[in-house]
Amino acid sequence: MSSFDIGMDLGTSNVTVCLRGKGIVLREPSAIAYHKKTDEIMGVGQKAYDMLEKTPPQIVAVQPLLGGVVGDFNLTTDMIKVFLQRVCGSSMVKPRVVICVPSVITEVEARAVIDAAMSAGARKVYLVEEPFAAALGSGIDITKPQGNMIVNVGGATTNVAVVSLKGIVTKNSVKVAGGAFDEAIIKHIRLEHALLIGQKMAEEAKIQSGCTQAYAGERTVVLKGRCLKTGLPKRLEIPAKELATVCLSVALEIVSAVQLVIEQTPPELVGDLQDNGITLCGAGAKLGGLLELISQETKLETHLTEDPEDCVALGTAKAFDFEEELEYGMVDPVTYRMDLTQEIE
């Protein structure tokens, strides 16, 4: 291969990189740590993630992406640069990169993603919408005149779309995903139990409880944090069903986003959905009870794709097979044609 063709799932929680022809070559938390006075990068990926909420004042560890788009341009650029170096090594050849973006994205947000990747060392940058990449990565034949629904539950956004004939027919993107469950648990425990817990603890609790009573069962969840009444460390053990109820309210917002797309889908394609069902993917898709809840509320068979965490990254690499569509830009073929295909010779 004379050049590197890279597909990148640039998520709020995780970054997954797929090298065309080789598969997944990098999977790291979307995090970076730096020294406040010197701006020295102290860690990227897993190393930086392990520092979250545990650093001294002079070191800052953050997740530079918000809602699937660039929150801090410089830090995002530095993070992408490190990841590209890990994938490409000492090669002098600048890679072509396809990056997935949420279904609903502004021109400014799209521009920021492109500029960050270009500044990090990419030769050419394309953007594709997450559901399109997820469909490709899930093995769906997008060239057929047949409707397929994709629900990608990420860390900060859930993207829902019906794809047919190499395009997106109807879509919806909501900023409710894996992180929203964590936030809901943190808020509930603070208000109902006067206990302050961190994001990692909330995530562990979410995984144990799921979002339905049936999944939670009779298990209990142990939480550790700081008591807001005494200021001292405290250990709390509560029924998993209590947290499942909290998570259910968030899960129903995702269900509403799915139902809205179904309502906006042409009747003939809705018929296809009855045959093909819903394909669920993304790291957040593995939450216990979510698949069954979506199936129950939509009356459509729902299945989890084979590689829920990696299918978007795999799909971005497969997008190189559709060069013509990439050249026109999949976000908006008129507004974005020049912006989405910027290249450095």
Sequence and secondary structure as in RCSB ss.txt:
>XXXX:A:sequence
MSSFDIGMDLGTSNVTVCLRGKGIVLREPSAIAYHKKTDEIMGVGQKAYDMLEKTPPQIVAVQPLLGGVVGDFNL
TTDMIKVFLQRVCGSSMVKPRVVICVPSVITEVEARAVIDAAMSAGARKVYLVEEPFAAALGSGIDITKPQGNMI
VNVGGATTNVAVVSLKGIVTKNSVKVAGGAFDEAIIKHIRLEHALLIGQKMAEEAKIQSGCTQAYAGERTVVLKG
RCLKTGLPKRLEIPAKELATVCLSVALEIVSAVQLVIEQTPPELVGDLQDNGITLCGAGAKLGGLLELISQETKL
ETHLTEDPEDCVALGTAKAFDFEEELEYGMVDPVTYRMDLTQEIE
>XXXX:A:secstr
  S EEEEEE SSEEEEEETTTEEEEEEES EEEETTT  EEEETHHHHTTTT   TTEEEE  EETTEESSHHH
HHHHHHHHHHHHHTT  S  EEEEEE SS  HHHHHHHHHHHHHTT SEEEEEEHHHHHHHHTT  TTSS  EEE
EEE SS EEEEEEETTEEEEEEEES SHHHHHHHHHHHHHHHH EE  HHHHHHHHHHH SSHHHHTT EEEEEE
EETTT SEEEEEEEHHHHHHHHHHHHHHHHHHHHHHHHHS HHHHHHHHHH EEEESGGGGSTTHHHHHHHHHTS
 EEE SSTTTHHHHHHHHGGGGHHHHHH SS TTTSTTGGG B  
